[in-house]
Amino acid sequence: MNKQSDPLKSAKIPSSRLSRFSAFGGLATRLVGNVIKEGMKQYSQGQSPKLQQLIMTPTNMGHVADKLAQLRGAAMKVGQMLSMDAGELLPPELSEVLAKLRSEANFMPHKQLVGVLKSQWGEHWLDAFGQFELRPFAAASIGQVHLAYLATGEKLAVKIQYPGIKDSIDSDIDNVATLLKMSGLVPDNVKLDQLLLQAKQQLHHEADYIHEAALLNQYQNWVKQQTHFVVPKVYPQLSNDSILSMEFVEGAPIESVISLDQSSRNKIARQLLQLFLDELFTFKLVQTDPNFGNFQYQADTGKIVLLDFGATRAVPEYLSNGYKQLMLGAMTSDYELITRAAADIGFFQDNITPHQQQLIVDIFHQACEPLRCDGEYDFAQSQLAKRITDAAKVMSTQQDEWHTPPMDAIFIHRKLAGIYLLATKIKAKVNVSALFSVHQPSDDARKA
């Protein structure tokens, strides 16, 4: 979740389908009016602007950002998924709007917040607490998080879902889709319908706080033998499908570990990479949001705090096996095995050209460079994340058609890229091949 800062402000979240539809309709009307006004102005000056140029004026982009920030929920999720799948293909103006939405979040004004709490917990909701902070300390696309204390003194983090989000997911995304298609802001070669369907499924998943509570309990059980991780416990008596009450776990921003010695930084990056591999190959359940805010560090205990499991996705068996084979192929520079594994995962369309296929395989090989390192891999010196991004940009500009990978794969790549970025930021060195060796398939499995 995004930490709240002074520039953020409270704004009433439209809660009914009608009010949310009206918000979209008002935005569309405003955009059309601005397009006509700007078009007439430029035509009178002897210019012949294209429709996309008229749409993507600073004024229009500002209106889009403000309205989507107000609506939160589905609008935010579509923006996140678009930037993940087709970020390099989007117009810079739209990319800037999406980046702004990812980094900023409005929160509910006190009156609306109290109304939500009364509807969920009853008129005497405050009786359960010794103290409840009405100003949230974090806000995101689905809800906001508040600090609270029980009468016993226990410190809680209470995540409260924005009203109307759950019931308006499908209609919101359909409305966003209509705006995007009418505006022409998204390239035709992006599979928007497929992406929006996945966005609906993902948002319904994230809006179920009972399910997230179960995931928290599941992760607690998985990592209880790994004493270097901390997962907040759930308070079920104060939780439901729209409110998630958790233990407030103290910790410093994960980036703060840059001040630690090299050995400590290496250990932290190693533990997070090991957890990712365990998720992918053992648990087959991956928390796919690598936002640095979802990891904290306890200097006094040396433990890593794991937060926010709303974006956790199950990994199908075929996908887990496919990535195991792909990494093995990349580790040994076996391009035939990489190609076969990528095909099994679903990266190649029937009409893909040999050149396009080779570009994808080359990026996979490059992304797994740490596996080929004999000993510790120096993430900061390698600039691996930047090189992979640059290679993806080249591929997107060379291809006539952009191939949308399987959505599960996009989320897995998102998580791995986030860990790479963190390892780079804290200047860590990790023996990645040793971590992967625990999960390497047997010789018989390799030949299968």
N, C-alpha and C positions, 0 to 999 in steps of 0.2 A: 504494500500500500504506500501511497505517496505521503510523505510527512508534510504536515501543514506548515505554511510559513505566512508571514504578514501579508503578502500580496493577495492571498486567497480570501475569499469573502463568502458570506452566507447568501444563498439564493433559494427561493422556494422551488422545490422539485415538483413539476406537474405530476399528479398522481393518478388521474383518471385517463382512460383511453381517449376520451373526447378532447381533454385539455392537451394531451400529448400530440394528438393528430392536428389540433389547431395550431400548435407550435410549429409543426412541420409545414402546415399550409401557409402560415404567416411568413415563414422563412422563404418558401418558394415564391410567394407573391412579391416579397421584397427583392429577391434576387432578379426576378423577371423585370421588375420596375427599374432596377439599377442597370440591367443589361440594355433595356430600351433607351434609357436616358443617356448612357455612355455611348451607345451605338449612334444615336442621332447626333451627339456632339462630335464624334469622330468623322461621321459622314459629312457633316457640315464643313469640316476642315479638309475635305478631299481625301480622307483615308478610307481604306476598305478592311476593317478589322475582322478577324475570324471570331466565331462564336465563343470558342474557348478563351480567347483573349479578353472578351467582354465579361465573361463569367469570373475569371480569376483576377479581378482587380483587388487591390488591398482592402477596399471597402467591403466587397462581397465576401472575401475570405475572413474578414473580421466578424461579419455577421454569422457565417457558418460556424466559426470557432465558438462564439458566444452562445449560440443556440444549442450546439451539441454539448457544450459544457453544462448548460442548464438541464438538459434532458438526461445526461449521464447514461447508465445502463447500456442498452443496445447500441446507441450511437457510438459510445466509447469502444465497445467490443468490436464493431465493424472497423473502426479506425485502427485498432490494435492489430487485427488480423490482416487488414490490407497492407499495413506497413511491414508485417512479417513476411507476407507472401510476395508482394509486388512493390516493395519500398523503392527499389531502384528504377522502376518503370513509371512511377507517378510523377506528375508535374511538381516542380519544387514548391509551388505555392500550396498545393494540397499536402505535401509531405510536411511542410512547416506547420500547418494546422494540426495534423495528427500528432506531431511532436509536442505541440503546445498542450493538446488534450491529455497526453500521457504524463506530462509533468505538472499539470495543474488540476485542481478539483475544488468545485464549490461544495459547501456543506449546508445542511438544512438550518434555517433560522430556528430559534428556540421554540417558538409557538408551534411550528410544524413538528419538531422533534418531540415535544411533550405530547402532542396529539398521537404520534406513532407509539410512544411508550404506553400511553393509557390504553390504546386499542389492543396492544399486545399483552400487557401485564395488569390492566385494570386501573381504576381510579387511584388506588393506594399503592401504586408501583414503587414509590420511593421508600415505603416501609421496609423493604428488603435490604436497604443500604444504609450505611452510616454516612456516606458521602457519594455524590454522583456529579461529575463534572459535565456541565451542559455543552461546553465548547469541546469539540473533538480534537484529538491530537493527530489524527490521520484521516484521510478521505480518499476514495477511489471511485471506480465506475459503478459499483454495486451498492456500496454502503460506506459508513464512516465509523470510526472507532473512538470510544470514550473511556476515560479513566474513572474507576469507581472503587469504593471500599465497602466491604461488608461490615456489619456491626462488630464482627469478630476481629476486624483489622486486616483481613485478607484483601490484597490488592488485585483488582480485575481489569481486564481489557474487554470492553463490551462492544461487539461489532453489530451495528444496527443497519438493516437494509432500508434503502430509500423506498418510500411508499409508491406503489403502482408499478415497480420494476418487473416483478414476477408475472403480472397479468398482461403486461404490454410488450413482452419480448418479441413475439412474432410480428405484431403489427408495427412496432417501432422499426424493426429491421426491414420489413417490407417498405416502409416509408423512406428509410434511408436509401434503400436500393432504387426506389423511384427517382429520388433526387439525384443520385449518382448517375443513373442511366440517362436521365434527361439533360444533365449538365455536360456529359461527355468527359468528365474529369478522370474516369478510369479507362485505361486502354482497352480496346475490344479484345485483345488477346489474353486478358486476365479472366479466368473463369469465375466471374463474379457470382453467378447463381450458386455454384458449388461452394464457394467460400461463405456466402450468406447462410446457406443451409447449415454449414458447420458452425457458424457463429451462433445460430439459434440453439443448436444442441449444446454448445459450450456454455452459453449464457444460462440456459435452463439448469444446467449442471451446477454452475457457480452460485445460482440464486437459491439453492437448497442448502440451508445452513445445517440441517440435520445430517445431511450427507457429509458436509465438511467436518462436522463434529466426529463422525465415525472415522473419517480419514485421520484426524488428529489422534484419536485413540489408537488407530492402526499403526501410525508412524511411531507413536510412543512405545508400542509393543515391539516394533522392529528394531528400534535403536536403543532399547534399554540395556542391551549388552555392550553397546558402544558408548561408554561413559563420557565421551567428548562431545556428545550432542544433547541438546535440551529441547523438548517439545512441550509447549504449554498444555496443562491439563484443562479439561472442559468441565464447566459447572452445568450439568444437565438440567437441574431444577430451575435455572435461569436462562435456558436456551430453548429455542423452537426453530421453525423453518425460516424465520425472518430475523432472529436475534441469536447471536452466538457469544456466550459469556465464557471467557477463558482466564486462566491465571495470567497475571501481568508478570512477565519475566524480564528482569533487568538485564541490560546489555548495551554496549557501545556500538556505533555503526561499524560494520565489518571492514570498511576502508581504513578505520583507525589503526588496524594492525600493521600498517606500513611503518609505524614507529617501533615495532618489535624487531628483535634480531632476526637474521636470515633463517636460522633453524626453525624458529617459531612460525615465521611466514610460510616456509615450505610445508610445515606440518599441517597448517590450516588449509592450504590449497590441496594438499594430498588427501585430507579427510573429506573435503567436498567433492573431489573427483571420484574418490572411492564410493561415496554415497551415490553419486550419479550412476556409476557402473552397476552398483547393487540394485538401484531402482530399475535400470534398463534390463538387466539380465537375471536377477534373482527375484525381486519383488514384483517386477513387471507392472509397476505403477510409478509414474514420474510426476513430481511436482514441477510443472513446466514453466513457472514464472521465475526467472533468475534475477529479478529486480534486486539490486543490492540491499534495499530496505527490508527484504525478506530474510536477511541473515544478520545476526548480531554476534558480538564477541564479548565474553565475560573475562576481563583481565584477571580477576581474582581467582577464578576457577580454571581458566584456560579452555572453557567450553564454548561451542558454537550454538547459538540459539536459532532454531528453524521456525519460521513464521509463515502464515497465510497459505493454506492448502486448497483454496478454492479452485485453482487452475490445474489441479492434479488430474492426470489422464491415465487410464488403463492402457497397457501396451500389449497388443495381441501377440500370441506366441510366434507367429510367422515373422512379425516385425522384429521382435527380440532376436530371433535366430538370424534374420537377415542382417541385422547390424553386427552381430557377432562375427558372421562370415565376412562382412565388408571390412571390419576392423582387422581381422586376421589377414585378409588380402592386402590391405594397406600397409600392415606391419611388415610384410614380406615382399612388398611391391609386386604382388601377383595381380596384374591388371585383369586377367581373365576372371579371377575369383571376385574382384571388386565389381566387374561388369555384371557377372551373374547374380551377385548379391543385390546390387542396385536394381536389377530387373525384378528380382523376387520382392523387393520392398515396394516397387511400383513407380519407379522414377522414369521409365521410358514408355512413351506413347508409341502406338503402332507406326505412326508416320515420322518418327524421329530419324534424323539423318545420322550417318556414322560420325560426322564432324560434331554435331550437337552432343551425341552420346559420349564421345571422347572428352569433350569439354567438362561434362558432368563428372565423369570418372576421374579426370585430372584434379578437379576441385576436391573430391573425396580423398584422393591420395594426399593432397596437400594438407587438408584438414586433419588428417591422422599422422602428420609429421612427428608429433611427440612420441608416438608408438615406436618409431624407428630410431629414436635416440638411444644410444648406449649409455645408460646412466641418467642423471638428472637433466631434464629439459628446461632451459632458461626461457620462460615465457616473455619476460620483459625485453630481452635482447632479440628475440626471434621476430617480433612484430607480426606474428602469425595471424591474429584477428584481422589486421589491416590488409594483409596479403590475400586472405580469403575473400574479404569484402571487395577488394579491387578486382579479383578474378571473377566474382559474380557479376560485377558491373560490366566487365568486358563481355561476358557470355550473354547478358541481357541485351546488349546493344548489337551483338552479332547475329542473334537469332531472329528470324522472321516471326516466329511464334514463341511466346513464353509458355513453358510447360509448368503448370501448377502441380507441385509434388503432393503426395498424400498428406492430408492435414496432420495426422499423427506424426509424420516425419518432420513437418515444419516445426511442431512444438518441441520435438526432441532436439532438433538443431538449435532452436532458440535457447534451450536450457544449456546445452554444451557451449554455445557461443558465449553465454553469460558467464559461465565458469572460467572460460578462457580469458575473457576480459578482466574478471576479478583477479585471476592469477597474474595477469600482466600488470594490473594496477598495483598490486601489493609486491610486485617484483619477486615472485616465487619461482623456485626450481623444484621440479617433481619428476620422479622416475615413473612415468606413465606406463611404460611397458610392463613394469613389475606389478602395477595395479591390475592391468588387463590380464596378466598371466593367470590370475586366480579364476578368471571366467573363460579362459581359452577352451574351445571344444577339444574332445579327444581326437586322436588320429582317425578313428573310425568315423566320427561325425564329420570330420573335414572331407573325407572321401565320399560321403553320401551325397 
